Amino acid sequence: MSDQQDANLEARRIVFIQDEDTNETLDMEVYLELEHEGRTYALITPPVPTVNLFQVDDAEEGEDGEALNEADLDTFKALRKEIDAFLKPWGVTVSLKGSEIRLSGELPEEVYADSPMLDIEGEDDEPETFLQLGELDGGDQAYWLLMPMPPPLYAVALNGDQAAYLSDDELETLQPLFDEAMAEVEEEMEEDGGRG
């Protein structure tokens, strides 16, 4: 096995954070860390892929396509059996961890290759990209099961293996540092990809 393959197999650091909606403790993977003024900050991500459930409504008059609204956790719980049945042919299931819907198991490569990508306007009016896994029939309501691409990253302060979400002011101050660190990571990945 090459050094590069060994590096890819290294386990990422796991930290814990309290879900803001449910207060449940979530395990998260550290994507990158940085030091600033004696404190440690990081971008963290769920350790497994997550999915989002969106309610599909007719577009408002004068607009094209469908209107998508993220479904709440109660809707997910009500549709849990249908979601698991939909995912079963791919050998994956879902579980609820805090307010995240996490996948258990690995999706086959053809799912990534064959599923359409969608851009959906996020909370900050910036488009977010999702892989459309499929459509579910909830009786008189249709739903789309979507996977965020790339996985979500959350900015946090670290204290040992405990993480805390940053305030808006902290994030505004640290955003340039995170952007610079992300650019370095992406450059390293491109260089590593070019060596193969």
Backbone as JSON Lines, residues from 0, in Angstrom:
{"i":0,"aa":"M","n":[0.85,-1.18,0.0],"ca":[0.0,0.0,0.0],"c":[0.89,1.24,0.0]}
{"i":1,"aa":"S","n":[0.57,2.24,-0.82],"ca":[1.39,3.44,-0.93],"c":[1.15,4.37,0.26]}
{"i":2,"aa":"D","n":[2.11,5.32,0.43],"ca":[1.94,6.3,1.51],"c":[0.67,7.1,1.31]}
{"i":3,"aa":"Q","n":[0.35,7.41,0.03],"ca":[-0.86,8.17,-0.27],"c":[-2.11,7.41,0.16]}
{"i":4,"aa":"Q","n":[-2.15,6.09,-0.13],"ca":[-3.31,5.3,0.28],"c":[-3.4,5.25,1.8]}
{"i":5,"aa":"D","n":[-2.21,5.11,2.48],"ca":[-2.21,5.11,3.94],"c":[-2.79,6.41,4.47]}
{"i":6,"aa":"A","n":[-2.39,7.55,3.86],"ca":[-2.88,8.85,4.31],"c":[-4.38,8.96,4.14]}
{"i":7,"aa":"N","n":[-4.91,8.41,3.03],"ca":[-6.35,8.47,2.8],"c":[-7.13,7.62,3.78]}
{"i":8,"aa":"L","n":[-6.49,6.59,4.34],"ca":[-7.18,5.69,5.26],"c":[-7.09,6.16,6.71]}
{"i":9,"aa":"E","n":[-6.26,7.18,6.98],"ca":[-6.13,7.66,8.35],"c":[-7.48,8.15,8.87]}
{"i":10,"aa":"A","n":[-7.76,7.78,10.11],"ca":[-9.02,8.22,10.72],"c":[-8.92,9.71,11.03]}
{"i":11,"aa":"R","n":[-9.96,10.42,10.74],"ca":[-10.01,11.84,11.09],"c":[-10.38,11.97,12.56]}
{"i":12,"aa":"R","n":[-10.0,13.08,13.13],"ca":[-10.28,13.36,14.53],"c":[-11.79,13.54,14.74]}
{"i":13,"aa":"I","n":[-12.3,12.93,15.78],"ca":[-13.72,13.06,16.13],"c":[-13.85,13.99,17.32]}
{"i":14,"aa":"V","n":[-14.79,14.94,17.22],"ca":[-15.11,15.84,18.33],"c":[-16.62,15.77,18.57]}
{"i":15,"aa":"F","n":[-17.04,16.39,19.65],"ca":[-18.45,16.33,20.03],"c":[-19.02,17.73,20.2]}
{"i":16,"aa":"I","n":[-20.26,17.88,19.74],"ca":[-20.92,19.18,19.81],"c":[-22.39,18.96,20.16]}
{"i":17,"aa":"Q","n":[-22.97,19.93,20.83],"ca":[-24.37,19.84,21.21],"c":[-25.25,20.37,20.08]}
{"i":18,"aa":"D","n":[-26.19,19.56,19.6],"ca":[-27.11,19.96,18.55],"c":[-27.94,21.15,19.06]}
{"i":19,"aa":"E","n":[-27.99,22.21,18.24],"ca":[-28.69,23.42,18.68],"c":[-30.2,23.24,18.78]}
{"i":20,"aa":"D","n":[-30.75,22.29,18.03],"ca":[-32.2,22.09,18.04],"c":[-32.66,21.09,19.08]}
{"i":21,"aa":"T","n":[-31.88,20.01,19.28],"ca":[-32.34,18.93,20.16],"c":[-31.53,18.79,21.44]}
{"i":22,"aa":"N","n":[-30.4,19.51,21.54],"ca":[-29.47,19.4,22.67],"c":[-28.8,18.04,22.78]}
{"i":23,"aa":"E","n":[-28.97,17.18,21.77],"ca":[-28.3,15.89,21.76],"c":[-26.82,16.1,21.38]}
{"i":24,"aa":"T","n":[-25.94,15.3,21.97],"ca":[-24.53,15.37,21.65],"c":[-24.26,14.62,20.36]}
{"i":25,"aa":"L","n":[-23.62,15.32,19.39],"ca":[-23.33,14.74,18.09],"c":[-21.83,14.49,17.94]}
{"i":26,"aa":"D","n":[-21.48,13.38,17.34],"ca":[-20.09,13.14,16.97],"c":[-19.87,13.76,15.6]}
{"i":27,"aa":"M","n":[-18.77,14.48,15.43],"ca":[-18.45,15.16,14.19],"c":[-16.98,14.94,13.87]}
{"i":28,"aa":"E","n":[-16.67,14.99,12.58],"ca":[-15.31,14.8,12.11],"c":[-14.67,16.16,11.85]}
{"i":29,"aa":"V","n":[-13.41,16.32,12.24],"ca":[-12.7,17.58,11.98],"c":[-12.2,17.55,10.54]}
{"i":30,"aa":"Y","n":[-12.62,18.54,9.75],"ca":[-12.18,18.65,8.36],"c":[-10.87,19.43,8.29]}
{"i":31,"aa":"L","n":[-10.78,20.53,9.03],"ca":[-9.52,21.27,9.14],"c":[-9.52,22.04,10.44]}
{"i":32,"aa":"E","n":[-8.3,22.31,10.94],"ca":[-8.12,23.08,12.16],"c":[-7.23,24.27,11.88]}
{"i":33,"aa":"L","n":[-7.42,25.33,12.66],"ca":[-6.5,26.47,12.58],"c":[-6.39,27.1,13.96]}
{"i":34,"aa":"E","n":[-5.26,27.75,14.17],"ca":[-4.99,28.45,15.43],"c":[-5.11,29.95,15.17]}
{"i":35,"aa":"H","n":[-5.71,30.66,16.13],"ca":[-5.8,32.12,16.02],"c":[-5.84,32.7,17.42]}
{"i":36,"aa":"E","n":[-4.84,33.55,17.71],"ca":[-4.76,34.23,19.0],"c":[-4.88,33.25,20.17]}
{"i":37,"aa":"G","n":[-4.15,32.13,20.05],"ca":[-4.08,31.16,21.14],"c":[-5.26,30.22,21.27]}
{"i":38,"aa":"R","n":[-6.23,30.33,20.37],"ca":[-7.39,29.43,20.42],"c":[-7.42,28.55,19.19]}
{"i":39,"aa":"T","n":[-8.07,27.41,19.3],"ca":[-8.18,26.47,18.18],"c":[-9.58,26.52,17.62]}
{"i":40,"aa":"Y","n":[-9.66,26.66,16.31],"ca":[-10.93,26.68,15.59],"c":[-10.9,25.57,14.54]}
{"i":41,"aa":"A","n":[-12.08,25.19,14.07],"ca":[-12.12,24.1,13.1],"c":[-13.37,24.22,12.23]}
{"i":42,"aa":"L","n":[-13.3,23.54,11.1],"ca":[-14.48,23.24,10.31],"c":[-14.76,21.76,10.54]}
{"i":43,"aa":"I","n":[-15.97,21.45,10.95],"ca":[-16.34,20.06,11.23],"c":[-17.47,19.64,10.31]}
{"i":44,"aa":"T","n":[-17.6,18.33,10.15],"ca":[-18.62,17.77,9.27],"c":[-19.14,16.46,9.86]}
{"i":45,"aa":"P","n":[-20.35,16.06,9.56],"ca":[-20.81,14.75,10.04],"c":[-19.88,13.65,9.54]}
{"i":46,"aa":"P","n":[-19.66,12.59,10.33],"ca":[-18.73,11.53,9.93],"c":[-19.28,10.61,8.84]}
{"i":47,"aa":"V","n":[-20.55,10.71,8.57],"ca":[-21.19,9.91,7.5],"c":[-22.06,10.86,6.67]}
{"i":48,"aa":"P","n":[-22.42,10.48,5.44],"ca":[-23.28,11.36,4.64],"c":[-24.61,11.64,5.32]}
{"i":49,"aa":"T","n":[-25.13,12.83,5.09],"ca":[-26.45,13.2,5.59],"c":[-27.38,13.43,4.41]}
{"i":50,"aa":"V","n":[-28.67,13.37,4.67],"ca":[-29.66,13.67,3.64],"c":[-30.65,14.67,4.2]}
{"i":51,"aa":"N","n":[-31.34,15.36,3.29],"ca":[-32.38,16.31,3.65],"c":[-33.66,15.91,2.95]}
{"i":52,"aa":"L","n":[-34.76,16.09,3.64],"ca":[-36.08,15.8,3.08],"c":[-36.74,17.13,2.74]}
{"i":53,"aa":"F","n":[-37.11,17.31,1.47],"ca":[-37.75,18.54,1.03],"c":[-39.17,18.26,0.56]}
{"i":54,"aa":"Q","n":[-40.09,19.11,0.97],"ca":[-41.48,19.05,0.51],"c":[-41.55,19.75,-0.83]}
{"i":55,"aa":"V","n":[-42.19,19.12,-1.81],"ca":[-42.31,19.68,-3.15],"c":[-43.7,20.27,-3.31]}
{"i":56,"aa":"D","n":[-43.75,21.57,-3.53],"ca":[-45.02,22.27,-3.72],"c":[-45.05,22.88,-5.12]}
{"i":57,"aa":"D","n":[-46.24,23.18,-5.6],"ca":[-46.36,23.88,-6.87],"c":[-45.75,25.27,-6.72]}
{"i":58,"aa":"A","n":[-45.08,25.72,-7.77],"ca":[-44.49,27.06,-7.75],"c":[-45.6,28.11,-7.68]}
{"i":59,"aa":"E","n":[-45.25,29.25,-7.1],"ca":[-46.22,30.34,-7.05],"c":[-46.52,30.83,-8.46]}
{"i":60,"aa":"E","n":[-47.66,31.45,-8.61],"ca":[-48.08,31.92,-9.93],"c":[-47.01,32.81,-10.56]}
{"i":61,"aa":"G","n":[-46.71,32.53,-11.83],"ca":[-45.71,33.31,-12.55],"c":[-44.3,32.76,-12.43]}
{"i":62,"aa":"E","n":[-44.1,31.69,-11.61],"ca":[-42.78,31.08,-11.46],"c":[-42.78,29.7,-12.1]}
{"i":63,"aa":"D","n":[-41.6,29.27,-12.56],"ca":[-41.46,27.96,-13.18],"c":[-41.07,26.91,-12.15]}
{"i":64,"aa":"G","n":[-41.33,25.64,-12.48],"ca":[-40.85,24.52,-11.67],"c":[-41.61,24.34,-10.38]}
{"i":65,"aa":"E","n":[-40.9,23.76,-9.4],"ca":[-41.51,23.48,-8.1],"c":[-40.89,24.37,-7.04]}
{"i":66,"aa":"A","n":[-41.65,24.54,-5.96],"ca":[-41.13,25.23,-4.78],"c":[-40.73,24.16,-3.77]}
{"i":67,"aa":"L","n":[-39.5,24.24,-3.27],"ca":[-39.0,23.25,-2.32],"c":[-38.85,23.88,-0.95]}
{"i":68,"aa":"N","n":[-39.38,23.2,0.05],"ca":[-39.26,23.65,1.44],"c":[-38.78,22.47,2.26]}
{"i":69,"aa":"E","n":[-37.73,22.69,3.07],"ca":[-37.22,21.58,3.88],"c":[-38.28,21.12,4.88]}
{"i":70,"aa":"A","n":[-38.5,19.82,4.91],"ca":[-39.5,19.25,5.82],"c":[-38.95,19.21,7.24]}
{"i":71,"aa":"D","n":[-39.84,19.26,8.21],"ca":[-39.4,19.22,9.6],"c":[-39.17,17.77,10.04]}
{"i":72,"aa":"L","n":[-38.61,17.61,11.25],"ca":[-38.26,16.28,11.74],"c":[-39.48,15.41,11.97]}
{"i":73,"aa":"D","n":[-40.61,16.02,12.33],"ca":[-41.83,15.22,12.53],"c":[-42.26,14.58,11.21]}
{"i":74,"aa":"T","n":[-42.1,15.31,10.11],"ca":[-42.43,14.76,8.79],"c":[-41.5,13.61,8.46]}
{"i":75,"aa":"F","n":[-40.21,13.79,8.74],"ca":[-39.24,12.7,8.52],"c":[-39.67,11.46,9.31]}
{"i":76,"aa":"K","n":[-40.0,11.65,10.58],"ca":[-40.38,10.5,11.41],"c":[-41.62,9.81,10.85]}
{"i":77,"aa":"A","n":[-42.58,10.58,10.34],"ca":[-43.8,10.0,9.78],"c":[-43.51,9.21,8.49]}
{"i":78,"aa":"L","n":[-42.48,9.64,7.74],"ca":[-42.14,8.99,6.47],"c":[-40.97,8.02,6.59]}
{"i":79,"aa":"R","n":[-40.53,7.75,7.79],"ca":[-39.32,6.94,8.02],"c":[-39.38,5.59,7.3]}
{"i":80,"aa":"K","n":[-40.5,4.88,7.41],"ca":[-40.61,3.55,6.77],"c":[-40.5,3.66,5.26]}
{"i":81,"aa":"E","n":[-41.14,4.68,4.68],"ca":[-41.09,4.87,3.23],"c":[-39.67,5.21,2.77]}
{"i":82,"aa":"I","n":[-38.96,6.01,3.57],"ca":[-37.58,6.38,3.23],"c":[-36.68,5.15,3.29]}
{"i":83,"aa":"D","n":[-36.81,4.36,4.35],"ca":[-35.99,3.15,4.46],"c":[-36.29,2.17,3.32]}
{"i":84,"aa":"A","n":[-37.57,2.03,2.96],"ca":[-37.94,1.13,1.86],"c":[-37.35,1.65,0.54]}
{"i":85,"aa":"F","n":[-37.34,2.96,0.35],"ca":[-36.79,3.54,-0.86],"c":[-35.28,3.28,-0.96]}
{"i":86,"aa":"L","n":[-34.58,3.38,0.17],"ca":[-33.12,3.23,0.18],"c":[-32.66,1.77,0.24]}
{"i":87,"aa":"K","n":[-33.55,0.87,0.61],"ca":[-33.18,-0.54,0.83],"c":[-32.47,-1.18,-0.36]}
{"i":88,"aa":"P","n":[-32.91,-0.96,-1.62],"ca":[-32.2,-1.59,-2.74],"c":[-30.72,-1.19,-2.84]}
{"i":89,"aa":"W","n":[-30.37,-0.05,-2.27],"ca":[-28.97,0.4,-2.29],"c":[-28.2,-0.08,-1.07]}
{"i":90,"aa":"G","n":[-28.87,-0.78,-0.16],"ca":[-28.19,-1.31,1.02],"c":[-27.87,-0.28,2.08]}
{"i":91,"aa":"V","n":[-28.64,0.82,2.11],"ca":[-28.43,1.85,3.13],"c":[-29.73,2.12,3.87]}
{"i":92,"aa":"T","n":[-29.59,2.66,5.07],"ca":[-30.74,3.07,5.87],"c":[-30.45,4.47,6.4]}
{"i":93,"aa":"V","n":[-31.43,5.05,7.06],"ca":[-31.25,6.36,7.68],"c":[-31.45,6.26,9.18]}
{"i":94,"aa":"S","n":[-30.8,7.16,9.89],"ca":[-31.01,7.28,11.33],"c":[-31.02,8.76,11.68]}
{"i":95,"aa":"L","n":[-31.74,9.08,12.73],"ca":[-31.84,10.46,13.17],"c":[-30.84,10.67,14.3]}
{"i":96,"aa":"K","n":[-29.93,11.61,14.11],"ca":[-28.93,11.94,15.13],"c":[-29.06,13.44,15.37]}
{"i":97,"aa":"G","n":[-29.63,13.81,16.51],"ca":[-29.94,15.23,16.73],"c":[-30.94,15.66,15.69]}
{"i":98,"aa":"S","n":[-30.64,16.72,14.96],"ca":[-31.54,17.17,13.89],"c":[-31.01,16.78,12.51]}
{"i":99,"aa":"E","n":[-30.02,15.87,12.48],"ca":[-29.45,15.4,11.22],"c":[-30.02,14.05,10.84]}
{"i":100,"aa":"I","n":[-30.3,13.89,9.55],"ca":[-30.69,12.58,9.02],"c":[-29.43,11.99,8.41]}
{"i":101,"aa":"R","n":[-28.89,10.96,9.05],"ca":[-27.63,10.37,8.63],"c":[-27.85,9.04,7.91]}
{"i":102,"aa":"L","n":[-27.02,8.8,6.9],"ca":[-27.06,7.53,6.18],"c":[-26.2,6.5,6.9]}
{"i":103,"aa":"S","n":[-26.69,5.28,6.96],"ca":[-25.89,4.16,7.46],"c":[-25.64,3.23,6.29]}
{"i":104,"aa":"G","n":[-24.37,2.99,6.0],"ca":[-24.0,2.21,4.83],"c":[-23.51,3.12,3.72]}
{"i":105,"aa":"E","n":[-22.98,2.53,2.68],"ca":[-22.41,3.31,1.57],"c":[-23.28,3.2,0.33]}
{"i":106,"aa":"L","n":[-23.58,4.34,-0.26],"ca":[-24.33,4.34,-1.51],"c":[-23.44,3.8,-2.63]}
{"i":107,"aa":"P","n":[-24.0,3.01,-3.55],"ca":[-23.22,2.54,-4.69],"c":[-22.75,3.71,-5.55]}
{"i":108,"aa":"E","n":[-21.6,3.54,-6.2],"ca":[-21.03,4.6,-7.03],"c":[-22.01,5.06,-8.12]}
{"i":109,"aa":"E","n":[-22.81,4.12,-8.66],"ca":[-23.72,4.51,-9.75],"c":[-24.78,5.51,-9.3]}
{"i":110,"aa":"V","n":[-25.09,5.53,-7.99],"ca":[-26.05,6.51,-7.49],"c":[-25.48,7.92,-7.69]}
{"i":111,"aa":"Y","n":[-24.2,8.09,-7.37],"ca":[-23.56,9.4,-7.56],"c":[-23.49,9.76,-9.04]}
{"i":112,"aa":"A","n":[-23.24,8.76,-9.88],"ca":[-23.09,9.0,-11.32],"c":[-24.43,9.27,-12.01]}
{"i":113,"aa":"D","n":[-25.49,8.59,-11.56],"ca":[-26.76,8.62,-12.27],"c":[-27.78,9.62,-11.73]}
{"i":114,"aa":"S","n":[-27.57,10.11,-10.52],"ca":[-28.57,11.0,-9.91],"c":[-28.32,12.45,-10.31]}
{"i":115,"aa":"P","n":[-29.4,13.2,-10.58],"ca":[-29.22,14.61,-10.97],"c":[-28.76,15.48,-9.8]}
{"i":116,"aa":"M","n":[-28.05,16.55,-10.15],"ca":[-27.61,17.54,-9.16],"c":[-28.56,18.74,-9.25]}
{"i":117,"aa":"L","n":[-28.9,19.3,-8.11],"ca":[-29.8,20.45,-8.05],"c":[-29.16,21.58,-7.25]}
{"i":118,"aa":"D","n":[-29.37,22.8,-7.67],"ca":[-28.97,23.97,-6.89],"c":[-30.23,24.56,-6.26]}
{"i":119,"aa":"I","n":[-30.21,24.7,-4.95],"ca":[-31.35,25.23,-4.21],"c":[-30.88,26.43,-3.41]}
{"i":120,"aa":"E","n":[-31.65,27.5,-3.43],"ca":[-31.29,28.71,-2.69],"c":[-31.32,28.42,-1.21]}
{"i":121,"aa":"G","n":[-30.18,28.72,-0.53],"ca":[-30.07,28.47,0.9],"c":[-30.57,29.64,1.72]}
{"i":122,"aa":"E","n":[-30.37,29.54,3.04],"ca":[-30.84,30.57,3.97],"c":[-30.2,31.93,3.7]}
{"i":123,"aa":"D","n":[-28.94,31.91,3.24],"ca":[-28.24,33.17,2.99],"c":[-28.35,33.6,1.53]}
{"i":124,"aa":"D","n":[-29.35,33.06,0.83],"ca":[-29.61,33.36,-0.59],"c":[-28.5,32.86,-1.52]}
{"i":125,"aa":"E","n":[-27.57,32.06,-0.99],"ca":[-26.52,31.45,-1.81],"c":[-27.02,30.07,-2.23]}
{"i":126,"aa":"P","n":[-26.75,29.66,-3.49],"ca":[-27.2,28.34,-3.91],"c":[-26.43,27.22,-3.2]}
{"i":127,"aa":"E","n":[-27.15,26.2,-2.81],"ca":[-26.55,25.0,-2.22],"c":[-26.81,23.86,-3.2]}
{"i":128,"aa":"T","n":[-25.82,23.0,-3.37],"ca":[-25.92,21.91,-4.33],"c":[-26.29,20.61,-3.63]}
{"i":129,"aa":"F","n":[-27.25,19.89,-4.22],"ca":[-27.71,18.62,-3.67],"c":[-27.74,17.56,-4.76]}
{"i":130,"aa":"L","n":[-27.51,16.32,-4.36],"ca":[-27.71,15.16,-5.22],"c":[-29.14,14.67,-4.97]}
{"i":131,"aa":"Q","n":[-29.95,14.58,-6.02],"ca":[-31.33,14.15,-5.85],"c":[-31.38,12.63,-5.86]}
{"i":132,"aa":"L","n":[-31.6,12.05,-4.68],"ca":[-31.63,10.59,-4.58],"c":[-32.95,10.03,-5.09]}
{"i":133,"aa":"G","n":[-34.03,10.78,-4.92],"ca":[-35.3,10.29,-5.44],"c":[-36.48,11.04,-4.88]}
{"i":134,"aa":"E","n":[-37.67,10.64,-5.35],"ca":[-38.93,11.26,-4.94],"c":[-39.74,10.26,-4.14]}
{"i":135,"aa":"L","n":[-40.36,10.74,-3.08],"ca":[-41.2,9.9,-2.23],"c":[-42.64,10.4,-2.31]}
{"i":136,"aa":"D","n":[-43.56,9.47,-2.26],"ca":[-44.97,9.82,-2.29],"c":[-45.52,9.77,-0.88]}
{"i":137,"aa":"G","n":[-45.85,10.92,-0.36],"ca":[-46.41,10.99,0.99],"c":[-47.91,11.14,0.97]}
{"i":138,"aa":"G","n":[-48.58,10.42,0.07],"ca":[-50.03,10.53,-0.06],"c":[-50.38,11.71,-0.93]}
{"i":139,"aa":"D","n":[-50.89,12.78,-0.32],"ca":[-51.25,13.97,-1.1],"c":[-50.09,14.97,-1.21]}
{"i":140,"aa":"Q","n":[-48.9,14.55,-0.77],"ca":[-47.74,15.44,-0.79],"c":[-46.52,14.69,-1.31]}
{"i":141,"aa":"A","n":[-45.78,15.3,-2.22],"ca":[-44.54,14.7,-2.73],"c":[-43.35,15.27,-1.96]}
{"i":142,"aa":"Y","n":[-42.32,14.42,-1.82],"ca":[-41.09,14.82,-1.13],"c":[-39.89,14.38,-1.96]}
{"i":143,"aa":"W","n":[-38.8,15.15,-1.88],"ca":[-37.54,14.76,-2.5],"c":[-36.53,14.48,-1.41]}
{"i":144,"aa":"L","n":[-35.8,13.39,-1.58],"ca":[-34.72,13.03,-0.68],"c":[-33.42,13.49,-1.34]}
{"i":145,"aa":"L","n":[-32.74,14.44,-0.71],"ca":[-31.57,15.08,-1.31],"c":[-30.35,14.95,-0.39]}
{"i":146,"aa":"M","n":[-29.17,14.82,-1.01],"ca":[-27.92,14.74,-0.25],"c":[-27.09,15.98,-0.55]}
{"i":147,"aa":"P","n":[-26.68,16.74,0.49],"ca":[-25.85,17.92,0.23],"c":[-24.49,17.54,-0.37]}
{"i":148,"aa":"M","n":[-24.11,18.26,-1.41],"ca":[-22.84,18.01,-2.1],"c":[-22.1,19.33,-2.27]}
{"i":149,"aa":"P","n":[-20.98,19.56,-1.66],"ca":[-20.29,18.65,-0.75],"c":[-21.01,18.6,0.6]}
{"i":150,"aa":"P","n":[-20.54,17.71,1.49],"ca":[-21.17,17.63,2.82],"c":[-21.07,18.96,3.55]}
{"i":151,"aa":"P","n":[-21.99,19.2,4.48],"ca":[-21.99,20.49,5.2],"c":[-20.76,20.63,6.1]}
{"i":152,"aa":"L","n":[-20.25,21.85,6.2],"ca":[-19.15,22.19,7.1],"c":[-19.64,23.23,8.1]}
{"i":153,"aa":"Y","n":[-19.28,23.06,9.37],"ca":[-19.69,23.98,10.42],"c":[-18.45,24.56,11.09]}
{"i":154,"aa":"A","n":[-18.42,25.88,11.27],"ca":[-17.31,26.55,11.92],"c":[-17.51,26.51,13.44]}
{"i":155,"aa":"V","n":[-16.46,26.07,14.14],"ca":[-16.57,25.9,15.59],"c":[-15.27,26.32,16.28]}
{"i":156,"aa":"A","n":[-15.39,26.54,17.58],"ca":[-14.22,26.67,18.46],"c":[-14.02,25.31,19.13]}
{"i":157,"aa":"L","n":[-12.75,24.9,19.27],"ca":[-12.46,23.61,19.88],"c":[-11.82,23.79,21.25]}
{"i":158,"aa":"N","n":[-12.19,22.9,22.17],"ca":[-11.56,22.81,23.47],"c":[-11.41,21.32,23.76]}
{"i":159,"aa":"G","n":[-10.24,20.76,23.43],"ca":[-10.05,19.31,23.52],"c":[-10.93,18.64,22.48]}
{"i":160,"aa":"D","n":[-11.76,17.7,22.94],"ca":[-12.66,17.03,21.99],"c":[-14.07,17.6,22.01]}
{"i":161,"aa":"Q","n":[-14.22,18.79,22.62],"ca":[-15.52,19.45,22.67],"c":[-15.52,20.64,21.71]}
{"i":162,"aa":"A","n":[-16.59,20.78,20.97],"ca":[-16.72,21.87,20.0],"c":[-17.92,22.74,20.36]}
{"i":163,"aa":"A","n":[-17.83,24.02,19.99],"ca":[-18.94,24.95,20.21],"c":[-19.1,25.8,18.95]}
{"i":164,"aa":"Y","n":[-20.33,25.95,18.49],"ca":[-20.59,26.77,17.3],"c":[-20.14,28.2,17.56]}
{"i":165,"aa":"L","n":[-19.67,28.85,16.49],"ca":[-19.24,30.24,16.59],"c":[-20.44,31.17,16.49]}
{"i":166,"aa":"S","n":[-20.32,32.33,17.16],"ca":[-21.35,33.36,17.01],"c":[-21.18,34.0,15.64]}
{"i":167,"aa":"D","n":[-22.17,34.74,15.2],"ca":[-22.08,35.43,13.9],"c":[-20.89,36.37,13.86]}
{"i":168,"aa":"D","n":[-20.63,37.09,14.98],"ca":[-19.5,38.02,15.02],"c":[-18.17,37.27,14.93]}
{"i":169,"aa":"E","n":[-18.05,36.16,15.66],"ca":[-16.82,35.36,15.6],"c":[-16.6,34.83,14.18]}
{"i":170,"aa":"L","n":[-17.67,34.35,13.58],"ca":[-17.55,33.79,12.22],"c":[-17.13,34.88,11.23]}
{"i":171,"aa":"E","n":[-17.7,36.07,11.37],"ca":[-17.34,37.16,10.47],"c":[-15.85,37.49,10.6]}
{"i":172,"aa":"T","n":[-15.33,37.48,11.83],"ca":[-13.91,37.77,12.06],"c":[-13.02,36.67,11.5]}
{"i":173,"aa":"L","n":[-13.44,35.41,11.66],"ca":[-12.59,34.27,11.3],"c":[-12.78,33.79,9.86]}
{"i":174,"aa":"Q","n":[-13.83,34.25,9.18],"ca":[-14.13,33.75,7.83],"c":[-12.93,33.85,6.88]}
{"i":175,"aa":"P","n":[-12.18,34.99,6.86],"ca":[-11.02,35.04,5.96],"c":[-9.98,33.96,6.26]}
{"i":176,"aa":"L","n":[-9.79,33.63,7.55],"ca":[-8.83,32.58,7.92],"c":[-9.32,31.21,7.46]}
{"i":177,"aa":"F","n":[-10.63,30.96,7.62],"ca":[-11.19,29.69,7.14],"c":[-11.08,29.6,5.62]}
{"i":178,"aa":"D","n":[-11.36,30.71,4.93],"ca":[-11.27,30.71,3.46],"c":[-9.85,30.39,3.0]}
{"i":179,"aa":"E","n":[-8.86,30.99,3.67],"ca":[-7.46,30.75,3.33],"c":[-7.08,29.29,3.58]}
{"i":180,"aa":"A","n":[-7.52,28.75,4.73],"ca":[-7.21,27.35,5.06],"c":[-7.89,26.4,4.07]}
{"i":181,"aa":"M","n":[-9.13,26.71,3.68],"ca":[-9.84,25.87,2.7],"c":[-9.11,25.88,1.36]}
{"i":182,"aa":"A","n":[-8.64,27.06,0.95],"ca":[-7.92,27.17,-0.32],"c":[-6.66,26.31,-0.3]}
{"i":183,"aa":"E","n":[-5.96,26.29,0.85],"ca":[-4.76,25.46,0.98],"c":[-5.1,23.98,0.9]}
{"i":184,"aa":"V","n":[-6.18,23.56,1.56],"ca":[-6.6,22.16,1.52],"c":[-6.96,21.76,0.09]}
{"i":185,"aa":"E","n":[-7.71,22.61,-0.6],"ca":[-8.1,22.3,-1.98],"c":[-6.88,22.24,-2.9]}
{"i":186,"aa":"E","n":[-5.91,23.11,-2.67],"ca":[-4.69,23.09,-3.48],"c":[-3.91,21.79,-3.25]}
{"i":187,"aa":"E","n":[-3.81,21.36,-1.97],"ca":[-3.13,20.1,-1.65],"c":[-3.84,18.93,-2.33]}
{"i":188,"aa":"M","n":[-5.17,18.94,-2.29],"ca":[-5.93,17.84,-2.91],"c":[-5.68,17.79,-4.42]}
{"i":189,"aa":"E","n":[-5.64,18.97,-5.05],"ca":[-5.36,19.01,-6.49],"c":[-3.97,18.48,-6.79]}
{"i":190,"aa":"E","n":[-2.99,18.86,-5.97],"ca":[-1.61,18.38,-6.17],"c":[-1.53,16.87,-5.99]}
{"i":191,"aa":"D","n":[-2.2,16.36,-4.93],"ca":[-2.19,14.91,-4.7],"c":[-2.86,14.17,-5.84]}
{"i":192,"aa":"G","n":[-3.95,14.75,-6.37],"ca":[-4.66,14.13,-7.5],"c":[-3.81,14.09,-8.74]}
{"i":193,"aa":"G","n":[-2.95,15.09,-8.93],"ca":[-2.11,15.17,-10.11],"c":[-0.93,14.23,-10.07]}
{"i":194,"aa":"R","n":[-0.64,13.67,-8.87],"ca":[0.51,12.78,-8.73],"c":[0.18,11.35,-9.08]}
{"i":195,"aa":"G","n":[-1.14,11.02,-9.09],"ca":[-1.56,9.63,-9.3],"c":[-1.26,9.24,-10.65]}
